Amino acid sequence: MEQTVEAMAAVPSRMNEAWNRGDAAGFAADFAEDAEFVAFEGTVLRGRAAIVAFHQPLFDTLLKGSRLVDGETPFARVVAPGYGVVHHRVRVVMPGDDQPLASRDSMQLFALVWQNGRWEVAASQNSRLITLQTQAALDELAA
């Protein structure tokens, strides 16, 4: 593997494929051993083992049969030798659904480092994509 933008951009695709198999170890395989992952609702996970431990029970229950679809990488860049950034968008189709719900669209940010002969995710944040109008409606409900 080489330190290319294409190699970095392949990381989220492999994660999506593992998600679709319900494979938490595969989902976390591109994370560094000491990676930090922030889930969409703010849970902070530290270390690859914690990422696996968090996701596998979800894949076995609530998210069993869910799929990540329409993945795209609008931005990937080597920012310095051995360091890169990837933005990735993806949609979630929940179990039993045929189409993704807009409320489950996500933007992911990956900070990658070149180590162990490959790009590894040092840190990642998964954020929901919602409109300002949706956020205002949620704020209204919470008030």
Residue frames relative to the residue before (quaternion, step in Angstrom):
aa qw qx qy qz dx dy dz
M 1.0000 0.0000 0.0000 0.0000 0.00 0.00 0.00
E 0.2483 -0.7769 0.5658 0.1212 3.54 -1.11 0.71
Q 0.5638 -0.5983 0.4588 0.3371 3.55 -1.32 0.38
T 0.3036 0.7663 -0.5078 0.2506 3.57 0.62 1.12
V 0.6272 -0.5109 0.4305 0.4003 3.53 -1.32 0.34
E 0.6333 0.5417 -0.3344 0.4401 3.60 0.99 -0.80
A 0.6502 0.5052 -0.3174 0.4703 3.59 0.99 -0.80
M 0.6378 0.5072 -0.3267 0.4789 3.60 1.04 -0.72
A 0.6825 0.5083 -0.2884 0.4388 3.57 0.87 -0.97
A 0.6048 0.5680 -0.3551 0.4307 3.62 1.18 -0.40
V 0.5166 0.6699 -0.4119 0.3388 3.61 1.16 -0.47
P 0.7096 0.4350 -0.3045 0.4632 3.67 0.65 -0.91
S 0.5984 0.5622 -0.3687 0.4358 3.61 1.06 -0.60
R 0.6548 0.4934 -0.3128 0.4794 3.59 0.97 -0.83
M 0.6292 0.5279 -0.3351 0.4616 3.59 1.03 -0.74
N 0.6404 0.5266 -0.3194 0.4588 3.58 0.98 -0.87
E 0.6512 0.5191 -0.3160 0.4545 3.58 0.93 -0.89
A 0.6621 0.4950 -0.3048 0.4730 3.59 0.96 -0.85
W 0.6014 0.5485 -0.3504 0.4632 3.60 1.02 -0.79
N 0.6920 0.4981 -0.2778 0.4426 3.56 0.85 -1.01
R 0.6541 0.4617 -0.3026 0.5172 3.61 1.27 -0.35
G 0.4213 -0.6920 0.4736 0.3455 3.59 1.25 -0.31
D 0.4664 0.6972 -0.3920 0.3778 3.55 1.24 0.61
A 0.2312 -0.8145 0.5189 0.1176 3.59 -0.05 1.30
A 0.6318 0.5221 -0.3452 0.4572 3.61 0.98 -0.73
G 0.6544 0.4897 -0.3063 0.4880 3.58 1.01 -0.77
F 0.6138 0.5536 -0.3355 0.4520 3.57 1.05 -0.80
A 0.7591 0.3856 -0.1943 0.4873 3.58 0.96 -0.88
A 0.4200 0.7655 -0.4302 0.2295 3.60 1.26 -0.20
D 0.7179 0.4345 -0.2646 0.4751 3.62 1.02 -0.66
F 0.5262 0.6084 -0.4274 0.4127 3.60 1.24 0.07
A 0.5109 -0.6008 0.5142 0.3370 3.56 -1.17 0.63
E 0.6616 -0.5113 0.3670 0.4076 3.59 -1.17 0.51
D 0.7811 0.3049 -0.1459 0.5250 3.60 1.00 -0.85
A 0.2568 0.8068 -0.4980 0.1873 3.60 1.19 0.50
E 0.2480 -0.7153 0.6272 0.1832 3.50 -1.36 0.35
F 0.0672 -0.7927 0.6056 -0.0179 3.55 -0.89 1.05
V 0.1363 -0.7665 0.6232 0.0741 3.56 -0.89 0.96
A 0.3294 -0.7566 0.5386 0.1702 3.55 -0.60 1.22
F 0.7235 -0.4858 0.2775 0.4044 3.57 -1.25 0.45
E 0.7416 0.3982 -0.2378 0.4847 3.59 1.04 -0.65
G 0.6863 -0.5308 0.2584 0.4248 3.58 1.29 0.23
T 0.4345 0.6754 -0.4830 0.3490 3.60 1.22 -0.01
V 0.2035 -0.7721 0.5936 0.1005 3.57 -0.89 0.99
L 0.0954 -0.7902 0.6052 0.0108 3.54 -0.73 1.13
R 0.1295 -0.7991 0.5850 0.0490 3.56 -0.89 0.95
G 0.8030 0.2201 -0.2186 0.5089 3.52 -0.65 1.22
R 0.6081 -0.5882 0.4042 0.3475 3.52 -1.13 0.77
A 0.6409 0.5346 -0.3340 0.4381 3.59 0.94 -0.84
A 0.6539 0.5024 -0.3154 0.4696 3.61 0.99 -0.77
I 0.6158 0.5385 -0.3431 0.4617 3.59 1.07 -0.71
V 0.6498 0.4930 -0.3072 0.4902 3.59 0.98 -0.84
A 0.6836 0.5064 -0.2927 0.4366 3.59 0.81 -1.00
F 0.6437 0.5111 -0.3122 0.4764 3.60 1.10 -0.64
H 0.7586 0.4352 -0.2186 0.4327 3.58 0.81 -1.03
Q 0.6356 0.5703 -0.3723 0.3636 3.63 0.84 -0.81
P 0.6550 0.4858 -0.3477 0.4627 3.67 0.85 -0.73
L 0.6238 0.5239 -0.3426 0.4681 3.61 1.09 -0.63
F 0.6605 0.5022 -0.3016 0.4695 3.58 0.98 -0.88
D 0.6831 0.4892 -0.2776 0.4659 3.58 1.14 -0.64
T 0.7754 0.2868 -0.1466 0.5432 3.60 1.21 -0.41
L 0.8438 0.2453 -0.1180 0.4625 3.56 -0.35 -1.31
L 0.7889 0.3084 -0.1491 0.5103 3.60 0.92 -0.89
K 0.3438 0.7485 -0.5039 0.2600 3.60 1.24 0.22
G 0.8154 0.1889 -0.1794 0.5170 3.55 -0.70 1.13
S 0.4719 0.6407 -0.4717 0.3799 3.61 1.22 0.08
R 0.1779 -0.7856 0.5861 0.0880 3.54 -1.24 0.48
L 0.2965 -0.6932 0.6231 0.2082 3.52 -1.20 0.64
V 0.0085 -0.8145 0.5769 -0.0607 3.55 -0.75 1.11
D 0.8219 0.2823 -0.1958 0.4543 3.53 -1.38 0.21
G 0.2112 0.7976 -0.5364 0.1775 3.58 1.04 0.73
E 0.0762 0.7795 -0.6189 0.0595 3.55 -1.00 0.85
T 0.2575 -0.7476 0.5959 0.1405 3.52 -1.19 0.66
P 0.1591 -0.8298 0.5284 0.0835 3.59 -0.08 1.25
F 0.8026 0.1276 -0.0441 0.5811 3.59 1.20 -0.41
A 0.1731 0.7343 -0.6455 0.1190 3.56 -0.94 0.95
R 0.1014 0.8136 -0.5591 0.1234 3.54 -0.82 0.98
V 0.3365 -0.6580 0.6305 0.2372 3.53 -1.12 0.75
V 0.2117 -0.8216 0.5190 0.1041 3.60 -0.46 1.16
A 0.7473 -0.0696 0.0287 0.6602 3.56 1.31 -0.38
P 0.6519 -0.4980 0.3489 0.4531 3.61 -1.08 0.41
G 0.8269 0.2003 -0.1756 0.4952 3.55 -0.73 1.12
Y 0.7349 0.3423 -0.2090 0.5469 3.61 1.28 -0.03
G 0.0621 0.8170 -0.5689 0.0710 3.55 -0.89 0.94
V 0.2377 -0.7368 0.6188 0.1330 3.50 -1.37 0.37
V 0.0336 -0.7774 0.6281 0.0005 3.55 -1.04 0.86
H 0.1464 -0.7166 0.6740 0.1035 3.54 -1.11 0.83
H 0.0108 -0.7977 0.6016 -0.0396 3.56 -0.89 0.94
R 0.1754 -0.7551 0.6234 0.1020 3.56 -1.07 0.80
V 0.0600 0.7902 -0.6066 0.0629 3.54 -1.08 0.76
R 0.2723 -0.7417 0.5927 0.1564 3.55 -1.24 0.54
V 0.2938 -0.7575 0.5618 0.1561 3.57 -1.10 0.73
V 0.1566 -0.7256 0.6628 0.0982 3.53 -1.00 0.93
M 0.3152 -0.7774 0.5182 0.1669 3.56 -0.56 1.17
P 0.6587 -0.5064 0.3611 0.4235 3.60 -1.16 0.47
G 0.8035 0.2611 -0.2211 0.4872 3.54 -0.94 0.95
D 0.6447 0.4956 -0.3235 0.4838 3.59 1.25 -0.23
D 0.3945 -0.7105 0.5331 0.2352 3.55 -1.23 0.55
Q 0.7806 0.2368 -0.0968 0.5702 3.54 1.17 -0.69
P 0.5216 -0.6198 0.4713 0.3487 3.59 -1.15 0.50
L 0.3835 -0.6743 0.5772 0.2550 3.54 -1.21 0.58
A 0.5412 -0.6334 0.4409 0.3340 3.61 -0.92 0.86
S 0.6207 0.5645 -0.3416 0.4235 3.61 1.11 -0.63
R 0.7036 0.4355 -0.2621 0.4965 3.59 1.25 -0.22
D 0.4005 0.6954 -0.4929 0.3362 3.60 1.22 0.31
S 0.0966 -0.8182 0.5666 0.0098 3.57 -0.94 0.90
M 0.1906 -0.6997 0.6724 0.1485 3.50 -1.38 0.48
Q 0.1193 -0.7999 0.5872 0.0337 3.52 -0.81 1.03
L 0.1819 -0.7515 0.6271 0.0939 3.51 -1.11 0.80
F 0.0752 -0.7925 0.6052 0.0040 3.55 -0.83 1.06
A 0.1419 -0.7226 0.6705 0.0898 3.53 -1.02 0.92
L 0.0831 -0.8335 0.5462 -0.0075 3.56 -0.54 1.21
V 0.1428 -0.7540 0.6348 0.0897 3.52 -1.25 0.61
W 0.3917 -0.6848 0.5582 0.2570 3.54 -1.14 0.67
Q 0.2934 0.7240 -0.5782 0.2356 3.54 -0.55 1.22
N 0.8095 0.2134 -0.1944 0.5113 3.54 -1.19 0.58
G 0.6658 -0.5514 0.2894 0.4110 3.58 1.10 0.78
R 0.7534 0.2825 -0.1898 0.5626 3.59 1.23 0.40
W 0.5552 -0.5459 0.4870 0.3958 3.53 -1.35 0.15
E 0.0350 -0.7778 0.6275 0.0049 3.57 -0.90 0.98
V 0.4578 -0.6642 0.5200 0.2807 3.53 -1.10 0.76
A 0.2313 -0.7727 0.5799 0.1146 3.57 -0.65 1.15
A 0.7860 -0.0542 0.0651 0.6124 3.56 1.08 -0.78
S 0.0034 0.7900 -0.6125 0.0261 3.52 -1.13 0.73
Q 0.0812 -0.7663 0.6348 0.0566 3.52 -1.16 0.70
N 0.1773 -0.7649 0.6153 0.0699 3.53 -0.93 1.02
S 0.0032 -0.8156 0.5761 -0.0529 3.59 -0.59 1.15
R 0.4596 -0.6573 0.5205 0.2930 3.54 -1.07 0.74
L 0.3149 -0.7109 0.5972 0.1970 3.53 -1.15 0.71
I 0.1531 0.7747 -0.6001 0.1275 3.55 -0.53 1.14
T 0.5222 -0.6340 0.4699 0.3235 3.53 -1.18 0.56
L 0.6301 -0.5169 0.4063 0.4131 3.57 -1.24 0.29
Q 0.6168 0.5454 -0.3399 0.4545 3.57 1.10 -0.69
T 0.6433 0.5040 -0.3180 0.4806 3.59 0.98 -0.81
Q 0.6481 0.5115 -0.3234 0.4623 3.58 0.93 -0.84
A 0.6346 0.5205 -0.3278 0.4678 3.59 0.98 -0.82
A 0.6483 0.5089 -0.3183 0.4684 3.61 0.96 -0.81
L 0.6468 0.5056 -0.3145 0.4765 3.59 1.00 -0.78
D 0.6304 0.5270 -0.3250 0.4683 3.56 1.02 -0.81
E 0.6389 0.5331 -0.3102 0.4598 3.56 1.03 -0.84
L 0.6584 0.5075 -0.2987 0.4688 3.58 0.98 -0.85
A 0.6887 0.4915 -0.2734 0.4576 3.55 1.02 -0.83
A 0.6124 0.5951 -0.3444 0.3902 3.60 1.16 -0.54
